[in-house]
Amino acid sequence: MEMANPLRNKIGVIVDSFGVGVREGLLKAKDVGAEGVQIYAVSGEMDPALLDAAARRELRDRIDGLGLEISALCGDLGGHGFQDAAANPAKIEKSKRILDLAVELGTTIVTTHIGIVPDDRNGAVYAAMQSACDDLGRYAKSMNAYFAIETGPEPAAHLKRFLDTLGTNGVSVNFDPANMVMVTGDDPVQGVITLKDYIVHTHVKDGKRLRVVDPRQVYGFLGYEQMSHERIAEMASEGPDFAELPLGEGAVDFDAYFKALQSIGYEGYLTIEREVGDRPEQDIRKAVEFIKRYR
């Protein structure tokens, strides 16, 4: 652990990782030493359609009262992401409402999976994803916000080529190093350098790939299979293709990864995500301590 300069990034926690609901999760995030929180805002108590103005004010006051910030909202709508042109109008509308909620709650970032970016740049799936992301990027930019695609389903270089086609709108990156090592075998350190112009939020998660896996078996693909967030977590817990592990026990080289983030001038959150295991609070507390050793 040799850092030229100590980390100055704030530490976040995905509230949903505690598995106890938002209100109790906020208390636990504060208790484990986090400075910020990321919250899923797709369904249930955080569905934008169910949160009226009073509920939004109450939630923001509660977060402020705990001395926490929202690092980002998660707007992952599951299914095939934005690969299906027929399903995209409803998903785009829902994503815009999540962006609205994010800004109202004091953050400018919504993270999501968009589906695997296909190799065929002339195909219908690529066009559907490009159109949806362009629409959402423009909407986000109009609010000085970011629609951040999570890394993992494809190599960083391929994702960058897709992002470059969208121009300078609000489409950005939520960088998750564990997704890369677990699924594509891509190098997170080089990935940070490749995607340096787009990274606005990061996850701190660890894991390892146990054998070569077809990303479609993890993230699904239109006409192949549809995957859910719950199914991905189940695969990360039970194998046999890959395993999510406590920080420091997997294949992510955090010394090099944190140095890479420093080298590109990244100043955003390092947000802990723990999707597996039966002791999430203990694992997250240790993860906070792990990151603090770099300060």
GUZA-76592 format. One record per residue (C-alpha): residue number from 1; residue in one letter; chain; x, z, y. Coordinates in Angstrom, 2 decimals. Layout:
BEGIN
REC   nr  rest  kette        u        w        v
REC  NUM     a      A        X        Z        Y
...
***
This chain:
BEGIN
REC   nr  rest  kette        u        w        v
REC    1     m      A     0.00     0.00     0.00
REC    2     e      A     2.25    -1.30     2.78
REC    3     m      A     0.39    -2.32     5.93
REC    4     a      A     2.32    -3.41     9.00
REC    5     n      A    -0.52    -2.01    11.07
REC    6     p      A    -3.29     0.39    10.06
REC    7     l      A    -6.79    -0.97     9.52
REC    8     r      A    -9.06    -0.49    12.48
REC    9     n      A   -12.18    -2.00    10.97
REC   10     k      A   -15.26     0.17    10.64
REC   11     i      A   -16.49     1.02     7.15
REC   12     g      A   -20.01     0.11     6.12
REC   13     v      A   -22.15     0.71     3.05
REC   14     i      A   -25.04    -1.31     1.63
REC   15     v      A   -27.83     1.27     1.72
REC   16     d      A   -29.56    -0.32    -1.26
REC   17     s      A   -26.52     0.39    -3.44
REC   18     f      A   -27.59     4.04    -3.60
REC   19     g      A   -30.91     3.06    -5.21
REC   20     v      A   -32.93     5.73    -3.37
REC   21     g      A   -34.77     3.83    -0.64
REC   22     v      A   -33.79     3.21     2.96
REC   23     r      A   -34.43     6.63     4.53
REC   24     e      A   -32.58     8.61     1.86
REC   25     g      A   -29.95     5.89     1.64
REC   26     l      A   -29.15     6.25     5.34
REC   27     l      A   -28.52     9.96     4.85
REC   28     k      A   -26.26     9.27     1.90
REC   29     a      A   -24.35     6.62     3.84
REC   30     k      A   -23.66     9.15     6.57
REC   31     d      A   -22.69    11.79     4.02
REC   32     v      A   -20.09     9.61     2.27
REC   33     g      A   -18.39     8.86     5.58
REC   34     a      A   -19.65     5.38     6.45
REC   35     e      A   -19.87     4.27    10.06
REC   36     g      A   -22.37     1.50     9.48
REC   37     v      A   -24.94     0.22     7.01
REC   38     q      A   -26.16    -3.09     5.67
REC   39     i      A   -29.79    -3.18     4.55
REC   40     y      A   -31.78    -5.67     2.46
REC   41     a      A   -34.64    -6.95     4.61
REC   42     v      A   -36.57    -9.21     2.26
REC   43     s      A   -39.35    -7.21     0.62
REC   44     g      A   -40.82    -3.73     0.32
REC   45     e      A   -40.36    -1.30     3.18
REC   46     m      A   -37.95    -3.64     5.03
REC   47     d      A   -40.06    -6.80     4.82
REC   48     p      A   -40.23    -8.05     8.44
REC   49     a      A   -43.92    -8.82     7.95
REC   50     l      A   -44.61    -5.14     7.21
REC   51     l      A   -42.55    -3.63    10.04
REC   52     d      A   -44.55    -3.46    13.26
REC   53     a      A   -42.98    -2.72    16.64
REC   54     a      A   -43.40     1.04    16.29
REC   55     a      A   -41.81     1.07    12.82
REC   56     r      A   -38.86    -0.95    14.09
REC   57     r      A   -38.29     1.43    16.98
REC   58     e      A   -38.53     4.41    14.64
REC   59     l      A   -35.99     2.90    12.23
REC   60     r      A   -33.53     2.05    14.98
REC   61     d      A   -33.89     5.54    16.46
REC   62     r      A   -33.28     7.06    13.03
REC   63     i      A   -30.11     5.01    12.53
REC   64     d      A   -28.89     5.77    16.05
REC   65     g      A   -29.65     9.45    15.53
REC   66     l      A   -27.36     9.54    12.51
REC   67     g      A   -24.54     8.01    14.55
REC   68     l      A   -24.63     4.86    12.42
REC   69     e      A   -24.75     1.16    13.24
REC   70     i      A   -26.22    -1.73    11.29
REC   71     s      A   -23.36    -3.97    10.22
REC   72     a      A   -25.76    -6.66     8.99
REC   73     l      A   -29.08    -7.27     7.31
REC   74     c      A   -29.20    -8.99     3.92
REC   75     g      A   -31.70   -11.84     3.80
REC   76     d      A   -31.05   -13.11     0.27
REC   77     l      A   -34.30   -14.77    -0.86
REC   78     g      A   -33.10   -15.45    -4.41
REC   79     g      A   -34.23   -18.33    -6.56
REC   80     h      A   -32.26   -21.51    -5.86
REC   81     g      A   -31.29   -20.51    -2.37
REC   82     f      A   -31.93   -23.52    -0.14
REC   83     q      A   -31.43   -26.21    -2.79
REC   84     d      A   -35.13   -27.06    -3.15
REC   85     a      A   -36.37   -29.07    -0.17
REC   86     a      A   -40.01   -28.38    -1.08
REC   87     a      A   -39.48   -24.61    -1.00
REC   88     n      A   -37.29   -24.59     2.10
REC   89     p      A   -39.90   -24.54     4.90
REC   90     a      A   -41.23   -21.14     3.76
REC   91     k      A   -37.71   -19.80     3.15
REC   92     i      A   -36.50   -20.99     6.54
REC   93     e      A   -39.45   -19.32     8.24
REC   94     k      A   -38.82   -16.06     6.38
REC   95     s      A   -35.12   -16.21     7.23
REC   96     k      A   -35.91   -16.66    10.91
REC   97     r      A   -38.10   -13.57    10.84
REC   98     i      A   -35.21   -11.65     9.25
REC   99     l      A   -32.93   -12.87    12.04
REC  100     d      A   -35.50   -11.66    14.58
REC  101     l      A   -35.56    -8.25    12.90
REC  102     a      A   -31.77    -8.06    12.82
REC  103     v      A   -31.44    -8.61    16.56
REC  104     e      A   -34.23    -6.13    17.25
REC  105     l      A   -32.44    -3.50    15.15
REC  106     g      A   -29.15    -4.05    16.95
REC  107     t      A   -27.13    -6.36    14.70
REC  108     t      A   -26.36   -10.06    15.08
REC  109     i      A   -25.67   -10.84    11.41
REC  110     v      A   -27.90   -11.79     8.48
REC  111     t      A   -26.10   -12.49     5.20
REC  112     t      A   -27.43   -14.48     2.27
REC  113     h      A   -26.65   -16.67    -0.72
REC  114     i      A   -27.67   -20.29    -0.16
REC  115     g      A   -27.13   -21.54    -3.71
REC  116     i      A   -24.12   -23.43    -5.08
REC  117     v      A   -22.99   -26.18    -2.73
REC  118     p      A   -22.93   -29.28    -4.97
REC  119     d      A   -20.00   -31.67    -5.22
REC  120     d      A   -22.18   -34.71    -4.50
REC  121     r      A   -22.37   -34.89    -0.71
REC  122     n      A   -24.80   -37.81    -0.91
REC  123     g      A   -27.35   -36.13    -3.18
REC  124     a      A   -30.75   -34.62    -2.38
REC  125     v      A   -29.66   -31.03    -3.06
REC  126     y      A   -26.73   -31.26    -0.64
REC  127     a      A   -29.01   -32.78     2.00
REC  128     a      A   -31.63   -30.05     1.55
REC  129     m      A   -29.04   -27.29     1.91
REC  130     q      A   -27.41   -28.98     4.90
REC  131     s      A   -30.73   -29.42     6.69
REC  132     a      A   -31.86   -25.82     6.07
REC  133     c      A   -28.54   -24.32     7.15
REC  134     d      A   -28.42   -26.51    10.24
REC  135     d      A   -31.90   -25.33    11.25
REC  136     l      A   -31.07   -21.67    10.64
REC  137     g      A   -27.67   -21.97    12.29
REC  138     r      A   -29.19   -23.40    15.44
REC  139     y      A   -31.84   -20.69    15.49
REC  140     a      A   -29.22   -17.98    15.02
REC  141     k      A   -27.03   -19.42    17.76
REC  142     s      A   -29.99   -19.44    20.17
REC  143     m      A   -30.07   -15.65    19.70
REC  144     n      A   -26.28   -15.22    19.81
REC  145     a      A   -26.53   -14.28    16.14
REC  146     y      A   -25.04   -15.46    12.83
REC  147     f      A   -26.52   -16.76     9.60
REC  148     a      A   -23.73   -15.79     7.21
REC  149     i      A   -23.28   -17.42     3.80
REC  150     e      A   -21.79   -15.16     1.12
REC  151     t      A   -18.74   -16.42    -0.75
REC  152     g      A   -18.57   -16.73    -4.52
REC  153     p      A   -20.60   -19.61    -5.95
REC  154     e      A   -17.98   -22.23    -5.04
REC  155     p      A   -14.28   -22.23    -4.03
REC  156     a      A   -13.54   -21.40    -0.40
REC  157     a      A   -12.19   -24.87     0.37
REC  158     h      A   -15.43   -26.47    -0.83
REC  159     l      A   -17.55   -24.07     1.21
REC  160     k      A   -15.43   -24.82     4.30
REC  161     r      A   -16.04   -28.56     3.92
REC  162     f      A   -19.77   -27.86     3.85
REC  163     l      A   -19.58   -25.59     6.90
REC  164     d      A   -17.53   -28.15     8.80
REC  165     t      A   -20.38   -30.67     8.43
REC  166     l      A   -22.69   -28.33    10.33
REC  167     g      A   -20.63   -28.29    13.51
REC  168     t      A   -20.46   -25.35    15.89
REC  169     n      A   -23.77   -23.65    15.22
REC  170     g      A   -24.49   -20.11    14.03
REC  171     v      A   -23.74   -20.63    10.32
REC  172     s      A   -20.91   -18.31     9.33
REC  173     v      A   -19.47   -16.46     6.33
REC  174     n      A   -19.94   -13.09     4.69
REC  175     f      A   -16.71   -12.83     2.70
REC  176     d      A   -16.96   -11.14    -0.70
REC  177     p      A   -13.61   -11.14    -2.53
REC  178     a      A   -14.97    -9.85    -5.84
REC  179     n      A   -17.47   -12.69    -6.20
REC  180     m      A   -14.56   -15.10    -5.96
REC  181     v      A   -12.35   -13.47    -8.58
REC  182     m      A   -15.26   -12.80   -10.96
REC  183     v      A   -16.90   -16.23   -10.96
REC  184     t      A   -14.73   -19.10    -9.70
REC  185     g      A   -11.33   -17.47   -10.09
REC  186     d      A   -10.58   -18.44    -6.49
REC  187     d      A    -7.89   -16.54    -4.56
REC  188     p      A    -9.53   -14.26    -1.94
REC  189     v      A    -6.36   -14.06     0.16
REC  190     q      A    -6.12   -17.82     0.54
REC  191     g      A    -9.91   -17.87     0.94
REC  192     v      A    -9.66   -15.67     4.01
REC  193     i      A    -7.16   -18.05     5.57
REC  194     t      A    -9.25   -21.09     4.66
REC  195     l      A   -12.47   -19.64     6.09
REC  196     k      A   -10.88   -17.78     9.02
REC  197     d      A   -12.94   -19.57    11.67
REC  198     y      A   -16.22   -18.58    10.02
REC  199     i      A   -15.90   -14.98     8.78
REC  200     v      A   -18.17   -12.52    10.65
REC  201     h      A   -18.82    -9.90     7.95
REC  202     t      A   -17.16    -8.80     4.72
REC  203     h      A   -17.97    -6.95     1.53
REC  204     v      A   -15.53    -4.59    -0.13
REC  205     k      A   -16.08    -4.92    -3.86
REC  206     d      A   -13.82    -5.27    -6.87
REC  207     g      A   -14.11    -6.93   -10.25
REC  208     k      A   -12.45    -9.23   -12.76
REC  209     r      A   -13.24   -12.38   -14.67
REC  210     l      A   -13.24   -11.87   -18.44
REC  211     r      A   -13.50   -15.54   -19.34
REC  212     v      A   -14.17   -18.86   -17.64
REC  213     v      A   -17.81   -19.05   -16.60
REC  214     d      A   -20.01   -21.85   -15.31
REC  215     p      A   -21.13   -20.70   -11.82
REC  216     r      A   -24.57   -22.13   -12.56
REC  217     q      A   -25.00   -19.44   -15.23
REC  218     v      A   -24.48   -16.82   -12.53
REC  219     y      A   -26.09   -18.26    -9.42
REC  220     g      A   -28.43   -20.84   -10.93
REC  221     f      A   -28.86   -24.43    -9.83
REC  222     l      A   -31.88   -26.61    -9.14
REC  223     g      A   -32.92   -28.22   -12.41
REC  224     y      A   -30.63   -25.93   -14.40
REC  225     e      A   -31.68   -22.32   -14.10
REC  226     q      A   -32.96   -19.89   -11.51
REC  227     m      A   -31.19   -16.58   -11.16
REC  228     s      A   -32.14   -13.32    -9.47
REC  229     h      A   -30.06   -10.68    -7.72
REC  230     e      A   -31.02    -8.25   -10.49
REC  231     r      A   -29.84   -10.65   -13.18
REC  232     i      A   -26.48   -11.12   -11.47
REC  233     a      A   -26.01    -7.35   -11.30
REC  234     e      A   -26.90    -7.11   -14.98
REC  235     m      A   -24.28    -9.71   -15.85
REC  236     a      A   -21.66    -7.89   -13.76
REC  237     s      A   -22.43    -4.67   -15.61
REC  238     e      A   -22.69    -5.91   -19.18
REC  239     g      A   -20.36    -8.93   -19.31
REC  240     p      A   -19.10   -10.80   -21.25
REC  241     d      A   -18.11   -13.22   -18.49
REC  242     f      A   -17.11   -10.85   -15.68
REC  243     a      A   -17.30    -7.22   -14.66
REC  244     e      A   -17.74    -5.48   -11.32
REC  245     l      A   -15.42    -2.47   -11.16
REC  246     p      A   -14.68     0.45    -8.81
REC  247     l      A   -12.28    -0.41    -5.99
REC  248     g      A    -8.70    -0.68    -7.15
REC  249     e      A    -9.58    -1.23   -10.81
REC  250     g      A   -10.25    -4.97   -10.70
REC  251     a      A    -8.38    -8.15    -9.83
REC  252     v      A    -8.77    -8.06    -6.04
REC  253     d      A    -5.36    -7.39    -4.43
REC  254     f      A    -6.58    -5.23    -1.57
REC  255     d      A    -3.13    -4.81    -0.03
REC  256     a      A    -2.91    -8.58     0.41
REC  257     y      A    -6.62    -9.00     1.16
REC  258     f      A    -6.64    -6.50     4.03
REC  259     k      A    -3.42    -8.00     5.39
REC  260     a      A    -5.05   -11.42     5.35
REC  261     l      A    -8.03   -10.12     7.30
REC  262     q      A    -5.65    -8.59     9.84
REC  263     s      A    -3.70   -11.84    10.09
REC  264     i      A    -6.79   -13.79    11.20
REC  265     g      A    -7.80   -11.11    13.71
REC  266     y      A   -10.92   -10.03    11.85
REC  267     e      A   -12.45    -7.03    13.65
REC  268     g      A   -15.80    -6.72    11.88
REC  269     y      A   -17.10    -4.36     9.21
REC  270     l      A   -15.70    -3.71     5.76
REC  271     t      A   -18.99    -3.06     3.95
REC  272     i      A   -18.96    -1.47     0.51
REC  273     e      A   -21.24    -2.98    -2.12
REC  274     r      A   -21.77    -1.37    -5.52
REC  275     e      A   -24.24    -3.26    -7.70
REC  276     v      A   -23.57    -1.68   -11.10
REC  277     g      A   -22.79     1.69   -12.67
REC  278     d      A   -24.85     4.85   -13.08
REC  279     r      A   -22.99     6.88   -10.42
REC  280     p      A   -23.27     4.77    -7.27
REC  281     e      A   -22.94     7.63    -4.80
REC  282     q      A   -19.73     8.86    -6.43
REC  283     d      A   -18.33     5.32    -6.63
REC  284     i      A   -19.17     4.62    -2.99
REC  285     r      A   -17.65     7.89    -1.80
REC  286     k      A   -14.43     6.99    -3.61
REC  287     a      A   -14.58     3.51    -2.10
REC  288     v      A   -14.76     4.97     1.41
REC  289     e      A   -11.73     7.13     0.61
REC  290     f      A    -9.95     4.07    -0.85
REC  291     i      A   -10.37     2.09     2.39
REC  292     k      A    -9.41     5.04     4.58
REC  293     r      A    -6.01     5.14     2.89
REC  294     y      A    -5.22     1.92     4.75
REC  295     r      A    -5.92     3.49     8.15
***
